[in-house]
Amino acid sequence: MQLVTHSDGKVSYTPHCVEASAGLDRAVMAYLCDGYELRDVPSSTTHQLRPFLNLDKRLAPIKVAVFPIVQNNAELVQIGRLLAAEFRAAGLYTAYSSSGSIGRRYVDHDEMGTPYCITIDDDTIEKGTVTLRSRNTRIQEPMLLTDVVGSILAFYKTAA
């Protein structure tokens, strides 16, 4: 506090306040609040509001998720695990899930803010392609399995 005596004899006080909390928690909370949305997602019969975490892809805790379409096909599961390992080796935090419906897995990762999901399906075995789904657009595009790691890495490099 600063005490000032003016020429007319009046005294004024100027309080000083130091905010010692300069940690990451406030910045992280600001990003989470900014990115959290409820989106109207049409289903086959109704519209539903679903939580959606639209973080900048550089801030997303999970960078990519890999999903074999079914968990009872050993070949699809093996390809999925190898692809997830490739992403991890490239330095991307990667989630892998083979349980539950593919739609539920997409919704779960929309809520977590995962920017890209990759689905391993029968086309992966037959044509060598995977399905790349973007969180923001929900568009699903086929992509060559051999190109997917490089493409995702390029997406992150262009984000800077």
Secondary structure, 3 states (H helix, E strand, C coil): CEEEECCCCCEEEECCCCCCCCCHHHHHHHHHHHHEEEEEEECCCCEEEEEEECCCCCCCCCCEEEEECCCCCHHHHHHHHHHHHHHHHCCCCEEECCCCCHHHHHHHHHHHCCCEEEEECHHHHHHCEEEEEECCCCCEEEEEHHHHHHHHHHHHHHCC
